[in-house]
Amino acid sequence: MNGRLDKVAMTNKLMQLKRELHYKCEIGEMGEWECQGANNYLNKSLDILDAVSYTHLRAHETKANLVCR
């Protein structure tokens, strides 16, 4: 994989970071604004990951193999 993560691995990594963030926020290790900002950033990262995957899928679309029509 040349050091790159596939979609599943990247999603798993982001979800692990969200769990760690939640824990640190629950125990008060991070401030409210830090927690909110980090959570928003991770959510946007997951949204972008989904959008990129969809765009990549559409890039390989042909008349013989239409997707999501």
N, C-alpha and C positions, 0 to 999 in steps of 0.2 A: 504493500500500500504506500510505500515511499513516505512514511511518516504522516500520511493524511488519514483522517478518520472518516468512515462512511457515515451515512445518515443515522443508522441505529446507534453506533458508538457515540456519535456527537450528541444525540438526543439523551442517551444514558448519562453522559458526562454532565450535560446541562441539568438534568433532573437531580443528579447527585449534588451539584452545586446548590440547587434550590433547597434540598433537604438540609444541607449544611448551613445555609443562610437562615432558614427557618429556625433551626436549633440555636444559632448564635443570637438571633433576635429574641427568641423566647427566654434565654437565660440573661439577657441584658448586656451581652458582650458588645453589641453594636447599638448605636443610637437609632431612634425612630426614622430620621431622615435617611440615614445610611441604609437601613433595611428597606425602606420604600424605594429608594433610588436603585439599589442593587436588584431588588425584585423586578422592578420595571425593566431594567436592562436585560435580565435573564428571560423575561417574557418576550421582549422584542427579539431576542436572539432565537428563541424557539419559533416565533412567527416567521422570521426571515428564513430559517432552515426549511420550514414548510413551503414557503413561497419559492425558494430556489429549487427545491425538489420538483415542484409542479412545473416551473419554467423549463427545467432540464428535461422532464418527461415530454413536454410539448415540443421541444426542439427536435426530438426523435420521431415525431409523429409523421406519418405518411398517409396517403389516401387509403392504402390497403390496411392500415393499422391505426385508425382514428381512436383517440382516447377522450373520454369525458364529453361525448357529443350526444 
